[in-house]
Structures are given as structure tokens and as C-alpha cells.
Amino acid sequence: MIKKRTPATSKSPQNLPILPGALLKDLRHMIEDTRNSIASAVNAGLTSLYWHVGDRIRREILQEERAEYGRTIVASLSRQLMLEYGNGFNDKNLHRMVQFAEVFADKQIVVSLTRQLSWTHFVTLIPLKDPIKRDFYAEMSRVERWSVRTLKDKINSMLFERTALSKKPELVVQAELEALRKDNTFTPDLVFRDPYVLEFLNLNDRYLA
């Protein structure tokens, strides 16, 4: 028995109109750009919220003389916030927010960093005890747009220790990082202490001593 051939429907690829290539490409760009901008805005807003939460708890509770009292209050806050807003406000995370506000005390620097860094970037940076090293990795992550994984790899490979910058006096290092923060400008002191790189830049005598 010969089966009757079903006519192609309007959904069939054969019946779809040929779209202008430029139109489809432009619409994809519009959608992706909007998704990215929304994601960036959400990230910046969330990180800013965590900084403000940590700063408020640090100033109003943990500055109390009775440390045990402060811990009790934070635990109570955590339980209440978790009931309303989920596990992101558990006791551990609240204390991490407090640390965040402590080690990144300048709000304007945090605002600048959140344009490129996620909360997970900050969680990776918070444990670094040396503020100069922490600022170095934060600014390099921002300028170079490092992923969290790349940031962790750079820290584990002791990138900071392999720069000429790490051998400079603290005030000089701060000035270099401030220049990077303001102008996204890399100075020779931010170059690896790699003899091949330094030879190419003709910096051997200055930086390999």
C-alpha cells in the first residue's frame, strides 16, 4: 500500500523563510549583551550587598567588648536570615562577609572591582593575609579578567613572588598598584622575573640583581 505523502507544514525547514544573516547575527549580539549586562549587574549588586552586610555587622555587633555576645548575635541573625532568604546567609557566610568588609575596607575600591570580579573571586582573595599581595591579585584579576580558576592557579604558582614588584618597598608597591587601579597601566615592576622576558625588555641589570 502506497502511503500518502504528508504535505510539509509551516514548521518544516523547507518552508522557513531565509533570514537575513546580518539580522540574526545582530539579534544574537543584542540578546547576549543584555544577558551579560544583567549578570554583571546582579553580581555587582550581590557583592555590594555582602560588603554592606559584613560592614554593618562588624561595626554594630563585633566591635562590642563582649566577643561571645557578638558571636551569639551573629548566630541569631543567621538563623533569621536563613529562614527568609536561604542558606546564603548561614553563619559561616555571614562571618565571611564580615571578613570581606574588614580586608576590603575601601568601599570605592570594592565598587571598582565588582565590575569584573565575582563574589567567588573575593572569597578566594579574602584568606590572603598580606594586603599588598591581596591587592595585587585583585587588580590583576580585574585588568586581565581572570576566571576564579585562573586566579587560584596564579596564587598557587606564587605569581606575586615572581614579580619584581614583590621586592620593592611597601610604599613603592602601593604606588604601582594605585597606578594600575586608576589607569590599567602595567609598569616594568609588574613584569615576571623571567630572564627571557627581562632580556627581551632589556631590564636584566635592573631586575635580576
C-alpha positions as CSV (number, residue, x, y, z in Angstrom):
1,M,0.0,0.0,0.0
2,I,1.4,3.3,-1.0
3,K,1.4,5.8,1.9
4,K,0.1,9.2,1.1
5,R,2.8,11.9,1.3
6,T,2.1,14.4,4.1
7,P,2.4,18.0,2.9
8,A,5.1,20.0,4.5
9,T,3.9,22.0,7.4
10,S,4.7,25.6,8.2
11,K,7.2,24.4,10.7
12,S,9.1,22.4,8.1
13,P,12.6,23.7,7.4
14,Q,11.8,23.7,3.7
15,N,9.1,26.3,4.3
16,L,11.0,28.6,6.6
17,P,12.0,31.9,5.0
18,I,15.6,32.6,4.6
19,L,16.5,35.2,7.2
20,P,18.9,38.0,6.5
21,G,22.2,36.8,8.0
22,A,23.0,40.2,9.5
23,L,19.7,40.4,11.3
24,L,20.1,37.1,13.0
25,K,23.6,38.0,14.0
26,D,22.7,41.4,15.4
27,L,19.8,39.9,17.4
28,R,22.0,37.3,18.9
29,H,24.5,40.0,19.9
30,M,21.7,42.1,21.4
31,I,20.5,39.1,23.5
32,E,23.9,38.0,24.6
33,D,24.9,41.6,25.5
34,T,21.8,42.0,27.6
35,R,22.3,38.7,29.3
36,N,25.9,39.7,30.2
37,S,24.9,43.1,31.4
38,I,22.2,41.7,33.6
39,A,24.6,39.1,35.0
40,S,27.2,41.8,35.7
41,A,24.6,44.0,37.4
42,V,23.3,41.1,39.6
43,N,26.9,40.2,40.5
44,A,27.8,43.8,41.4
45,G,24.6,44.2,43.4
46,L,25.1,40.9,45.3
47,T,28.7,41.6,46.1
48,S,27.9,45.1,47.3
49,L,25.1,43.7,49.5
50,Y,27.5,41.3,51.1
51,W,30.0,44.1,51.8
52,H,27.4,46.2,53.4
53,V,26.0,43.3,55.5
54,G,29.5,42.5,56.7
55,D,30.4,46.1,57.4
56,R,27.2,46.7,59.4
57,I,27.7,43.5,61.5
58,R,31.4,44.4,62.0
59,R,30.6,48.0,63.2
60,E,27.5,47.4,65.2
61,I,28.0,44.0,66.7
62,L,31.5,42.6,66.6
63,Q,33.1,45.8,67.8
64,E,31.4,45.1,71.2
65,E,33.8,44.3,74.0
66,R,32.0,41.0,74.8
67,A,33.1,38.8,71.9
68,E,30.9,35.9,73.0
69,Y,27.9,38.2,72.9
70,G,28.8,39.3,69.4
71,R,29.0,35.7,68.2
72,T,25.6,34.9,69.7
73,I,24.0,37.8,67.9
74,V,25.6,36.8,64.6
75,A,24.3,33.3,65.0
76,S,20.8,34.6,65.8
77,L,20.9,36.9,62.8
78,S,22.0,34.0,60.6
79,R,19.1,31.8,61.7
80,Q,16.6,34.5,61.0
81,L,18.0,35.5,57.6
82,M,18.3,31.9,56.5
83,L,14.6,31.4,57.2
84,E,13.7,34.3,55.0
85,Y,16.5,34.3,52.4
86,G,18.1,30.9,52.3
87,N,21.4,29.2,53.0
88,G,23.5,32.0,51.5
89,F,23.2,33.8,54.9
90,N,24.4,30.9,57.1
91,D,26.7,31.6,60.0
92,K,29.8,30.8,58.0
93,N,28.9,33.1,55.2
94,L,28.0,36.0,57.5
95,H,31.4,35.8,59.1
96,R,32.9,35.7,55.6
97,M,31.0,38.9,54.8
98,V,32.5,40.5,57.9
99,Q,36.0,39.5,56.8
100,F,35.2,40.9,53.3
101,A,34.4,44.3,54.8
102,E,37.5,44.1,57.0
103,V,40.1,43.3,54.4
104,F,38.5,45.4,51.6
105,A,37.7,48.4,53.8
106,D,37.6,51.0,51.0
107,K,34.1,50.8,49.5
108,Q,35.1,52.6,46.3
109,I,37.8,50.0,45.6
110,V,35.2,47.3,46.1
111,V,32.8,49.1,43.7
112,S,35.6,49.2,41.0
113,L,36.5,45.6,41.5
114,T,32.9,44.3,41.3
115,R,32.7,45.4,37.7
116,Q,34.9,42.4,36.8
117,L,35.2,40.2,39.9
118,S,32.5,37.9,41.2
119,W,31.8,37.1,44.9
120,T,33.8,33.8,44.4
121,H,36.8,35.9,43.4
122,F,36.6,37.8,46.6
123,V,36.1,34.6,48.6
124,T,39.4,33.4,47.1
125,L,41.2,36.6,47.9
126,I,39.9,37.1,51.5
127,P,42.2,34.4,53.1
128,L,45.4,36.1,51.8
129,K,47.0,37.7,54.8
130,D,49.3,40.1,53.1
131,P,47.3,43.2,52.0
132,I,49.8,44.1,49.3
133,K,49.6,40.6,47.8
134,R,45.8,40.6,48.0
135,D,45.6,44.0,46.2
136,F,47.9,42.8,43.6
137,Y,45.9,39.7,42.8
138,A,42.6,41.7,42.9
139,E,43.8,44.3,40.5
140,M,45.4,41.8,38.1
141,S,42.2,39.7,38.1
142,R,40.2,42.9,37.2
143,V,42.5,44.1,34.5
144,E,43.3,40.6,33.0
145,R,39.7,39.4,33.5
146,W,40.9,36.2,35.2
147,S,38.4,33.5,35.9
148,V,38.3,32.2,39.5
149,R,40.2,29.1,38.4
150,T,42.9,31.2,36.8
151,L,43.1,33.4,40.0
152,K,43.6,30.3,42.1
153,D,46.3,29.0,39.8
154,K,48.2,32.3,39.9
155,I,48.1,32.4,43.7
156,N,49.2,28.7,43.9
157,S,52.0,29.4,41.5
158,M,53.2,32.3,43.6
159,L,52.9,34.8,40.8
160,F,53.3,37.8,43.1
161,E,56.6,36.5,44.5
162,R,57.9,36.1,40.9
163,T,57.4,39.8,40.1
164,A,60.0,42.5,40.5
165,L,57.3,44.4,42.4
166,S,57.4,42.0,45.3
167,K,61.0,43.1,46.1
168,K,60.1,46.8,46.3
169,P,59.4,48.8,49.5
170,E,55.8,48.8,50.5
171,L,55.1,52.4,49.6
172,V,56.5,51.8,46.1
173,V,54.3,48.8,45.7
174,Q,51.2,50.7,46.8
175,A,52.0,53.4,44.3
176,E,52.4,50.9,41.5
177,L,49.1,49.2,42.4
178,E,47.4,52.6,42.6
179,A,48.6,53.4,39.1
180,L,47.2,50.0,37.9
181,R,43.9,50.7,39.6
182,K,43.5,54.1,38.1
183,D,44.9,53.7,34.6
184,N,45.1,50.0,34.0
185,T,48.8,50.7,33.3
186,F,51.4,47.9,33.7
187,T,54.8,49.1,34.7
188,P,58.0,47.1,34.3
189,D,57.8,46.2,38.0
190,L,54.7,44.2,37.3
191,V,56.6,42.0,34.8
192,F,57.7,38.5,35.7
193,R,61.2,38.0,37.0
194,D,61.6,35.7,34.0
195,P,65.1,36.1,32.5
196,Y,63.8,35.6,28.9
197,V,61.2,38.3,29.3
198,L,63.6,40.7,31.1
199,E,66.2,40.2,28.4
200,F,63.7,41.0,25.7
201,L,62.8,44.2,27.6
202,N,66.4,45.0,28.3
203,L,65.8,45.0,32.0
204,N,68.3,42.4,33.2
205,D,70.6,44.6,35.0
206,R,67.8,46.3,37.0
207,Y,65.6,43.4,37.9
208,L,67.8,40.3,38.1
209,A,70.1,41.6,40.8
